[in-house]
């Protein structure tokens, strides 16, 4: 026999399931509309911090500044902002013009802009900086390197080093690495170029270099032809360019066109987009390629991605994925400036409602406190902290152009993290392993350009993850490098690099090529589409990253176009045809691993970084496997699959389940199926929308992608909690009521009526929490804080009611009484409990009216529960005059017989009827007996016994008597003697 069917709530009535179109959908649509409105008018829905971004934003290279800041602010906002407060950007396009920059700064001073990220040109920063100083506005420049930008201005900071370090580093590099004897210097007459060049000349002369040519040109009339002619008449040595990117490109073009092939060194401006854009434009008018003009061109750059940290690699990939363009060092330093601003806001404790002047002051003070590595903000360009002048303490990288790509030069200088902790720093300085530039101690680091070319992937064991690899491997480096110490991470047996296939030498630059084979093990499992990703990874066993960096030789490998490189691999049948697979993705990068330093003297930390070269490639099946990886096919497949599954679940699937549950005797599965019908369909559609949106990523704008993503997430939450949990509240209440009827406890009867309201309230709160998080960026913690404040207010307002409900729980938990029990509260009158409520208990008194007593009073009083005892005792006396002893004896025995014969008088406990005493002429008879603990039974028994005693007395003509009721009390059962 199945479970007995319970009468079910009417699923059509709307009390439980309701009409999804008329009720739930209205709420869902309302939430969606509110969300869209608030999302599009974010500034009106919540408080926010406004940060100004100033620079040449209308120019192509200036766009990278705003892109990078927006990228980080979006990341912070998506994670709840700063304590629920969003970060907003206000743009100021200064066009790299000092006058316009000053005008913008004056506008900022009159606004609610908290801080400024900018400007770019040092001349613009110097002009705006005076306004920021006078109006006390904190500013961080990601690109202005002139020393005077931050000097004597306590309100200006920068995430980049200043020109002093650039000049000192460049002079040191020219002397130590190039082994040069003489240099020539050309600069513009602007703040950036003039200071950089003057400082370089001073440092070069200190290094013993001979400055054979020096020229400063007017930016409005550069006369580059004259400069070229003068240099053709001498041996200029290494040529140092101190100028902005546009002018540097024009001079470089003319120098190379005049066949001046000397090494050229410049500052960071030679790696920016303005430099490359101008040079590309000039090259298009000539019959030579851009790499002809860039040969032997070195750049003292703030960042070169091939030797940057892991965070920089992630940023580069994310930036390209978001904006479909490569990021430059300016984007990286702007990103770090945004990170520093956010960290400072958090540390300062200010919020969006703080007075703007106070907020700016506290923010500036917090930035000033970032003066050591301990208080630094870890960024993608290194540790961000400031010296006394507000300058970042960071190293310079030396890059060289290979084709149109700026790659790391073969000798770099990496910062010593904790120089004071090195035992042998003086010895390493003498050996030129560590150099000192200004206040920085730097390791002399060798960069090894490493390349790989696949020839054949064979003997693939997909089950065991084994495969054979036939490949070429090459290294290009300066000085000495023991390739025999290279170890492969996932090879089954050691691969020896003993006999190079080819060796070349050009001065102190060496090249070695190896043809290798090995069997490797796959470390990862295939993805859902059956695609396998293979990785070839190796490192130097002895030399840590501060001594050697394995940099992918992307130029030598020909990875200008990844898709073209993959096509070449597949055309060469790298994967054997019998496997019916092709390579569809590659990745070449440096991977950094950490290993114990083991206390070596050369290390200043417990763990040491090692540079790993990693080449990974993914193989996929041809045909449908390849088709599924195409976004268009994926989009079509997602739409079709969503519609099909939704139809299958809502149509045939539902009818099949309906026929199945109708065969069961319980009603619960019928109601559950009806409840889940529409919500499951909606969730399936929303999941389909999620995959469609993921497929559209990159094909639609980031804003639209984010809106769809947030709406889908909100839709799923609303459907679950409003479409299922909220609507199930009455059904849950109904079944709990049925369960409560079968339990002896009355506590569940008391709280079952509130189950529906509790479920509905929790559902609404959870939906509002998610709504606030997705739409407003309000974190769950902040939302719960608001609820906590409201709860405290309501608790104070309704504290008496809350106390009474708590007292009700105590009554049930302590099991004081139940409905129907006979009780006496606080020594008052007896009565029967008729109703136990959340606030009061209703008692019908035996002598008197119905009374309601507050539960809080009851739990504080002495409560006698007569219904809980196992016996009720009756005790009273009869006093009789004018009766003989014989008559008295007979009367006592007759009363004993009455008790013996009464069916409700307990026989298993003692009964007492005896001649107790004399009071004058009165004979006192004591009568004691016990009944069941039921009050009504006790009273009816007492009445019946009394009638029978009276009849006995009347039959014996005894009328002179004195009745005295002594007491009636509850007793615990005891074994009869």
N, C-alpha and C positions, 0 to 999 in steps of 0.2 A: 504494500500500500504506500502510495506517495504521500507527501505532506498534504494535510487538509487545506483546501483553498480558503483563503481569507477574502472577505468582501473587499474589493479593491477600490481605491479612489477613482472617480470618473476621469479618465484620461482626456476626454473631450471637453470637460468643464472649464479648463483653464486654471483650476486651482493648483494643479501640480505641473502638468506639462504645458498647458496654455497653448496659444497660437504663436508659433515662432515668428510668423510674419507680423502679427499685431503687437506683440510684447517685446520679445527678446531682440528681434531685428531692429525695432525702434531704438532700443537702448544702444545696440551696437553701432547703428548709423549715427546716433547722437554723439557717441564717443569719438567716432572717426571724424565727424565734421569738426568737433571741438579741437581734436588733435591736429587736423590739417590747418585750421585757422591759427592755432597757437604756434605750430611749426613754422608757418609762413610769416608770422608776426612775433617772432621770438622775443624781441626786445620789449614787447608790451606785456608778455606773459610772466616775466620773472626779472629779478634784478641781475645785473651783469657788470663785469669789469670791461672797460673800454681801453684798448691799447692802440696807440697810434703807430702806424708803419710808414716811415718816410724814406724816400729815395727816388731814383729815376723809374718810377713804376710804369710809365707809359712806354719805356724802351724795353726791348726784348730781354736784355740781361737783367734789367730791373725787376721783371716779372718773377724771376726765380726767388727774389727776396720775399715778396708777398706770398708766393706759393708755399715756400717752406714754413713760414709762420702760420699760415692757414692750416697746413698739414698737421702741425703739432697741436694747434688750438682745437681742431676738429677731434683729434685723438683724446684730448683732455675732456672736451665737452661730451663726447660719446661715453665717457666713463664717469659721468656725473658732475663734471665741471669742478670748481673749487668749492667744496661744501655746498653743492647744489647750485652755485652761481656760475653762469656761462662766461666765456671769454669772447668778446666782440672786437672786431678790427675796424679802425677808421683810417682810411688811406689818405696819404699826402704826397702828391707827385711833385718833387722839387726839381726834376729834370736836370739834376746835378748842377744847379745854378745857385750860387750863394745867396743872391737877393731873394729868389723865390723860396729858398729854404728858410730864410729869416722870416718872411711873411707867414709861412706855414707855422713856424714856431710861435709866432705871436697869436695866431688863431688857436693853437693848442693851449696856450696859457689862459685863454678865456673860456675854455671848454671843460668838460668833465673827463678828459683823457687822463688816465692814471699815469701812464708812462709811455715812452717812445722807443721803438726799435728803429734805428737809423742814425744818421744819414749814411750815404755811400761814399761820395767824394769827401776828402778831408776838408776842402774849402767850404762845402755846404755844411759840414758838421761844425766847423769853427764859427761860421756865421750864426747858425741856429743855437750853438752851445751857449753863447752869451745870453740869449733869451731864456734858455732853460735854467741858467745859473741865477739870473735875476728873479725869475718867477718860481724857482725851486721845483723843477720838474725833472725826475730821474730819467735818464736816457742811456741806451746801450747801442753802440754802433757795431755792426758785424763786419764792417769793411774799411772804415777810415783808420789809417795807420799813422798819420802825422802825429808826432809826439805831443804837440800843443793842443790836440783835441781834448785830451783828458787832464793834461797838466794844469794845475791851478784851477781846476773846475771839479769840485767834489760831487757834482750832480751828473757827471758824464763818465760812463764806463764803456768797455769794449770787450768782446769775446775773442778778439784777435790781438796778436802782439803788435808792437809799434815798429816804426821804420828803423829805429835804432838797432833792434835785433836783426831785422832784415839785412841791413847794411853790414853789420858785424859778421853775420853768418855768411853772407855772400863773399866778403873779403877773405874770410877764413877758408872757405871752400875753394876759391880761386887759387889761393896760395898753396893749400895742403893737397888738394886733389888734382887740380890742373897743373900744379908745379909751374905756374906762370911767373914771369919776371916783370911784365909791364901790362898796364891796363889803360884803356881810354874810357872817358865818361861823357855821356851826352844826356842832358836833362832839359825839361821845360822850365818855365819861370813861375810855375804854380807851387802852392804850398807843399803838395805831396812830392812832386818830382824834385824840387829844389832841395828840400831837407834830406830826402833819401840819397841823393847824389853827393851832397856835401858830407854827409855822415860816412858814406862808402869811401870817399876819397881819404878821409881821416883814418879810417880803420885799415884801408889798403896800405897807406904809408906806414902805419904801425907794424904791418905784417912784412914790410920791406919791399913792397911793390912800387914800381916806378910808374907814376901817372904821366904818360907821354902826350895825352891829348885830353882837353876838357872844353866843353862847349855848352852854353845855356841858350836855348832859343825861345823866341817869343811865340806863344801858342797861336797867336793870330797871324803870324808871318814866320813859319818855321824855317824856310829856306833849306830843306833837306838836301837838295842837289849840291849845295855849297859844302855841307858837312861831308857828303860822300866824296866829293873831289878832294877835300883836305885829307881824308883818311887814305885815299889812294896814293897819296904822296909819301906816306909813312907806313911803318909796320905798327898798327894800332894795338897789337896784343889782344887780350880779352876785352871785349867791348861791353861796358855796363850801361844799360838804358834806364834812366830814372824819369818816367813819364807815364801818362795814362795809356790805356790799351789802344785807342784809335791812332794816336800819334806813333806809338811803338810799332804798330803794323805798317804804317806808311814808311817809316824810316827803315824797318827791316826789309821791306819790299825793294827799296832803292839800293840798300847795301848788297843784297844778294844779286840783284840785277846787274850790279857793277862787279860781280864776281869776287866780292869780299866775303870769304868763307870762314873768317875767324870765329872762335867761340863767342857767342853773345849771351849775356846774363842779364836778367831783368827781375823786377819784383813781381808781386802777385798780379799786377795789371796785365801781364803778358799771358795769363792763363784764363782771363775772363772772356765772356761772350762778345764783348765789344771788340777785343783784340782779334779773335778768330773771325768774327763777322766781317770786319773791315779788311782783313787779309784775304779772305775768300773772295770778297767783292773785287779787290785789286787783281787777284790771280786770274779771275775769269776774263780779264782784258789782256792777259798775256798768253803765251804759248807754252808755259811751264805749269807743272802741277804744284799744289800747295806745299808738298813735302820738300820740294827744292828750296823754297824760301825758309822752311823751318829747320833745315839741317843745322846741327851744332848749336841749337838754341836751347838754353837752359833757363829754368824759371825757379826762383826761390818762392815756392808756393805755400800757402797755409795748409793745403790738404791735397794729397794725391790718392785717389781711391784704391789703387792696387796695393798700397802699403798702409791703408787706414785700418782702424779697428773694426771689429765685427758689427758694432752698432752702425757704423758708417755704411757698411755693405748693405745692411737691412734697409737703411734710409734710402740709399741709392735705388734699390729695387722698388721700394714703396713709392718713391717720388716718380719714377718712370711709369709705374703702373697707374698712378693717379693722373698724371699730367701728360703722359705720352711724349715726354722729352727728357733728355739727360739732365741731371743736376750738376751744377758746378760747385766750386768750393764756397762761393758766396751763399748758395742755398744752404749748405751744411752749417756755415757759421750763423746764418739767420735762424736756422732751426735751433741751434744751441742758445742763441739770444732769447728765443721764445721760451726754452726750457728754464733758463736762468730767471726770467721774469716770473714764470709760474711758481718756481720754487721759492722765490723771494716773497711773493704774495702769501703763499702758504705759511712760511716761517714768520712773517710779520704779524699774522693774526688779524689783518684788516679784512673787512668785507665790503660789499658793494654799497652799503649804507653809511660807511665811515665818511666823515667830512673829507672832501677831496684834498685839502691842504694837509690835514693830519695824515691821510693815507699816503700821499706822496712822500712826506717826511719819513714815515715809518718804513716805507719801501726803500728809500735811499739808505737809511740806516742799516737795514737788513743786507742790502747789497754790499755796503762797506764792511760788514762783518764776515763776508766771504773772502777772507784774506789768507787762507791756508788750504792745504790739500784735505785736511780733516773736515772743513766746512765747504768744500768744493761741490759743485753740481756735476755729476758725471755726464758727459755729452758725447756726441759722435765725433767731435774734433779733439777730444781729450778732456782733462779735468778743467772745469771752468771756475777759476778763482782769480782774485785781483790783487795786484800789489798796491803800494801806497798811492800811486798815481791813477789807479783805476784800470790799469792795463792787464790783460790776461797773460798768464805765465805759461806759454806754450812754445814748442819747438817749431823750426822751419823745415820744410821738406824741399829737397832739390829734385826738380823734374827735368826731363829732356823730351823733346818732341820726336816721336817715331811716326813718320807720316803726319797725319793730322791729330794724332793721339799724344797726350801728355802722359808719360809714364815715369815711374821713379827712376832716377839715375842710379847707377850701380853702387854708389857709395852714399849712404844716408847717415844722419846723426839723430839717434833716438834718445829721448830724455831718460836720465837716471832717476828712478822713482824716489829713492831715499838715499841721496849721496852720503849723508852723515853716517849711515849704517854700513857702508862698505869698509872693509878692513884695509884694503890695499888700493885705495883710490889714487894715491900719489904715484904708486908704481904703474898703474894703468894709464895715468896721464903721461908718464915718461915714455911708455911704449906706444903712445898715440892711439890707445884703445879707447880712451876717454878724452874728450876735449872740453874746454871751458869757453863758452861764448857769453859774455856778460855775466849774469847771475846764474846761468844754466850750466849744468854738467851734462854732457851728451856722450852716449856710446857711439863709437864709429861702427856702423852697421853695413855689412855687405849685402847687396841686393842681387839675387841670382835669378835671372830671367829663365823661366822653365817652360818648356813646351812639350806637347805630346801629340802624336798622330796615330790613330787607330788604323790597323791593317786588316785584322780579322778577329772576329769573336766566334769561337767554335766550341764543339764538345759541351754544349749547354745541357746541364742537368737541372731542369726547372724544379724538380721535387726536392733535391738536396741543395739547390742554390749554388752549384759549382759551374765554372766556365773557364775556358782557356782564352788567353788574350795575347795577341801578337801585335806589338806596337813599337813605335820609335819614340825615344825620349832624348831631349837635348837640354843643355845648360849653357848659359852665356853669362860670364862674370868677369870681374876685375880682380887681379891678384891671385892668391892661392885658395883652392876649395877642394877638399877631399871628397869626391863623389862616392868613394867606396863606403863611406859611412851612411849613405842613404839607405833607409829601411822602409819596406812596403808594409802597410798596415794590415791588409786582408789577404795576403798571398799565403798559399798553403805551405810553401817552402821558400827559403831565402832566395832572393834574386841578386846575383852578383853583378856589379858594374866594374868589371876588371878591364875589358877590352873594348874601348870605344871604336865605333865604325869610322868616325871621322874626328880629327882634331885640327883646329885652326887657332892662330894667334895673331893679334894686331896690337902691337905695343904690349901693354899689360892686360889687355882684354882677351879672354880665352873663350873658346867654343868647343864643346864636346857633344858628339852624337852617338847614341847607343841604339842598337836593334835588339829588342828583348822579347822573351816569351815567358809565360808563367800561368799557373792555375790559381784561380782566385775563388773566394767564397763570397756569395751575396749575403749582406747583413740584414737587408730589409725584405719584408714580404710584399707580394704583388698587391696593387690597389684593386678597387672594385671592378675596374675594367680589364683586369688581367695584365696590366702593364708592369714590367720589372724595371727597377732602377739600379744600375750597376755603378760602382764607384771605384776608381783607382786613386789611392791616397798614399802619400809617403812623406817622410820628414828626415832631417838629419839627426842621427842618434845622439850627437855630442853637443853641437852648437845650438844654444837657445836663440830666441827671436831677436834679442838685442844684438846678436852677432851676425845672424843670417836671416834673411827674409826670402822665401821662395815665392816669387811673383809670377803669375801666369803671363807667358809671352803671347798675348792676344794678337799682336801684330804679326809675329812669326808664324803663328798658327793659322792666321787668316780668318779670324773671327770678327771681321768688320760687320758682317751680316750673319747672324746666327742661323737664319733659315737657309741661306745659301750654303753655309758650312755643313749643315745637316744633309742637304740635298747631295752635296759632294760625297759624303760618307755613304749614303744609300746608293748612289750611282756606282761607287766602287765595290758594292756588295760586301760591305764590312760584315753584315750578318748573313750567313749562308742562306741561299734561297730555300733550302729544304725546311727551314724553320718558319717560313712564311711570316716573317716579322721584319720591321724596319725600325730605325732610330727616329724618334719624333721629338726628342728634347735633349739638350746638353747643358751642362753648367761647369764652368771652369772658375775656380776661386781659391783664395788662400783661406785655410781653416786654421784657427788658433786653438791649440790644446794646452792643458795645464798639467804639469808633472811636478812631483816634489823636488825641491832644490837640494835636499839632503845636506843642508848646512854648508854648502860650498862657499868659499870666501868671495867668489866673484858675484854672488847673488845677494840681494838685500831683502829677499822675501822668502817665505816658506815654500811657495809655489812658483814655478818658472814657466813662462810662456814659450811654446815651440811653434814654429811656422810649419804648416802642413800644406803641401800642394794637393789639390783635389780636383779630379776630373770625373764627372758623373754623366752618364748617358742613360736615357730611358728607351726601352724597346716596346713596341706595341704590335699587335696583330694587324695585318693589312685587311682591306675590305671593311666589314662592319665595325671592327675594332677601331680602325682609323676614323671611320665616319663618325663614331660616337664622340670623338674628341674635337670635332668641328662644331663651332658654336652655333652655326645655323641649323645643323642637323640636331644638335642637342636641344635647341629651342623648340624645334618642331616636335621632337620626341617627347619633351617635357609637357607640351600642350596636349598632345594626343594621349599620353599616359595619364595625365591628370583627369581629362574628361572621361576616359575609359574607366579608370578606377572609381571615380565619383559615381558614374552610371552603374557600375557593377555593384557597388556597395548599397547605393540608394534604391536600385531596382531589383534585379534578380537576387542579389545577396540578401536584401532585406526580406523579400518574400520567402526565400528558403529558410531563413532563421525564424520567420514568423510561423511557418508550418511546423518547425521543430519545437518551438517553445509552447505551441498550443497543445502539444501532446503531453506535456508535463502537467501535474496536478497543482503545482504551486503557481501562484499568480505573479510572484516576484520577477521571474524572468520575462514575462510579458510586459510588465511595466518598465523594466530596465531597457528592453529592446525599443519600446516606444520613446523612452526618454533620449536614448543615444542616436536615434535615427538621423535627424537633421544635423545635430552638432558634428557627428562623425563625417558627414558629407562636407560640411563647411571646413573642417580641419583638413581633410584631404585636399580640398581646393586650395586652401591657404599654403599647405606644404608644396603643392604644385607651383603656386605663385613664387614661393621661396626659391625653388630650383630654376624657375624661369628668370627671376631677378638675378640669381647668381650667373646664369648664362649671359644675361644682358650686360653684366659688369664689363665696362670698357667700351660698350656700344652706346650707352646712354651716359648722361652727365652724372658726376658724382652726387650732386644734390638730389637728382631724381632717384638714383640708386639708394641713397640713404633714406629718402622719404618712403619709398616702397618697402625697404627693409624694416623700418620702424612700424609702418602700418601693418605689415604681415605679422610681425611679432606681437603687436597689440591685438590684432584680430584673433590670433590663437589664444592669447590669455583671456580675452573677453568671451570667446566661444566656450572655453573650458569652464570658467568660473560663473559666467552668466547663463550660458546655454545648457550647461550640465549641472554644476553644483547648485546654483541658485534655483533652478527649476526642479531639482530633486528634493528640495527641502520639505515640501508637503508629503511626498512619498515616504521619505525617511521618517517623518513624524508619524505617519499612519502606521508603518510597520513597528515602530517603537511602542506606539500605543497598544498594539496587539501583543507585543512581548511583555509590556508592563502589566497587562491584565493577568498574565500567568505567573507573576512573581508575587511573593508575600510582602516584599518591601514597598512602602508607600513613597519612598524618596523618588523613585523613577516616575511614579504617577504625578508627583509634584512638578518635576522638571520637563517631562515629555512635552507639555504644551509650548515650551519655550524653544524646543529644538529647531523648529522651522525658522524662527526669528534669528537664532544664533547663526545657523548656516547661511542665511541670507546676508546677515551683517558681515560675517567673515568674508563672504564672496565679494561683496561690494568693496570692503576695505582692501582686499588683495588686488582687485581690478584697479582701484584708485592708486594704489602704490605703484603698480606697473605703469599705469597711465602717466603718473607724475615722473617716473623714471625715464620712460621712453620719450614723452613729449617735452617735459620741462627740464629733463636732466637731473631731477631731484632724486638723490640716492635714497635707498630704503632706510638707511640710518636716519637721515634727515626727516623723512616722512614719519617714521616711528617716533622721532623726537617730537614732532608736531602732535601726533596722536597721544603721546605721553603727557604733553602739556595739557591737552584737552581732557584727558582722563583725570589728571590731577584736579583740574577745575571742576569737572563734574563730580569727582569724588568728594571735594569740599562742599559742593552744593547739595549733594544727595547723600551725605555721610550717614544720616539717620536711617535712610532706607537701606543703604548698603549694610549697616550694622544689623538691621533686622533680618535681612536675607542671610547674613552670616550666622546669626542666632538660629535661624531655621535649620541650616546645615548642622549646627551643633546638636539640635534636638534629635535629628535623625542619626547622626554619627554616634551620639551618646545613648541612643535608643531610650529616651526618656518616656515616651508614650506614643501610642498609635491612635488613629481615629477609632472611637468605640470604647476606649479605656476609661475606667473610673478613676479620677484623680482628685487630689487636693493640692492647691498651689499656695505656698507660703502660709499654711495654717488656716486658710480660709475655708469656705464651704466646699462640700464635695460636689462633683458633677461629672458628666460624661462628655468626652472630647468628641465634638461633631465634625470639625474641619480644621486641618492644619494648613495655614497659608504661608506665603513667603514672608509676610510681615507680622501676622497675628495668628493666634489660636482661638477658635470659637468653642466655648464650653457651655453646655446646658446644665445649670445647677439643679440639684434635687429639690432644694427649697429656694426658689428665687428665679430670676429671669435668665435669658441667654446672655453671656458676657463674652467680650473679646479682650484678650490679654496680649499685649505686645510680646513678641518672642524674646526681645532683649531683656524684658523683666522676668520672664519665666526661667531663662537659663541662669539668672542670678538668685532665684528663690529656691527654697526647699520644696521638692515635688514628691508627693506620695502617690504612687500608682498602685491602686488596689487590684487592678486587673492583672498585674504582673505576679502577685503572690499565688501560691498554690492552694491556700485556704483562707477563708474569712471566718472569724470567730465571733460568736454572740455570747455575751456575758451579762446576766442580770439577776435580780433578787426578788423574791416574794416574801412579804412580811404579813403574818396572819395572827389575829387575836382569837382567844376563846376556843382553842382546839386542843384536844387531849393528845398525849404522846402516841397512843395507838392510832388515832386518826392521822396524826402527822406522819407516822411511819408508813401508813397505807398510802397517803397522798404522795410522798416522795417516790415510792415504788411505782405508782401509777404514772407520774411524770417521766420516770425513767423508761417506762414502756412506750410512752408517746414518742420519745426520741428514738427509741430502738426501732419503732415501726415506721418512722418517716423516711421516705426514700431518698431525700436530699441531705439528710444529716450524715456526715461521714462517719462510718463505723470503724474505719481502720485507725482512727485517732481517738484519743481519750474524750469521753463525755462525762460531765460531772453534774449530778443532782444530789444534794445532801443537805441535811440539817446543819446549818453553819454556826448559828449563835442565837442568843436571846437578847432582845433589846426591850427591857421592861417586861410587859406581858406579851410582846410580839415574838413569834417564832420566825427566824430568818432562814429561808431556803435559797441556796445558791444554785443557779442553772447556767451551765456552760456547754456549748456544743459548736461544731464547726461545719461549714459548707464549702462548696466549690467556690473559686474566686470570682465567679460572675455575680455582679452586684444585684441584678434583678432576681436571680435564683436565691441569693441570700435573703433578700427582703421578703420574697414570697414564702420561703421556708419559715422565716421568723414569724410571719403573720399566721401561717397555718398552725405552727406549734402553739402560738399564743391562744388562738381560737380553741384548740383542743384542751389547753390547760384551763381556760375559762369554763368550758363545758364541764370539765371534771370538777371544778370548784362549785359550780352551780348544782351539779348532781349531788354533791355532798353538803349542800346548804351552807357553803362558806361564802360569806359576803364581805366580811370585814378583813380587807387585805390592803397592803401597801406595796405598789409595784415600783421598783427602782431599776432603771436601765443603766448599767455601769459603763460599758463601752462595747464597741464593735471594732475589731482591729484585724489587719491582714497578718497572717503568719506564714512562715515558710514551712513546707511539709517536713515532717519528721517521722521516722519509723515508729509505728505503734508498739508499745511494750506488750 
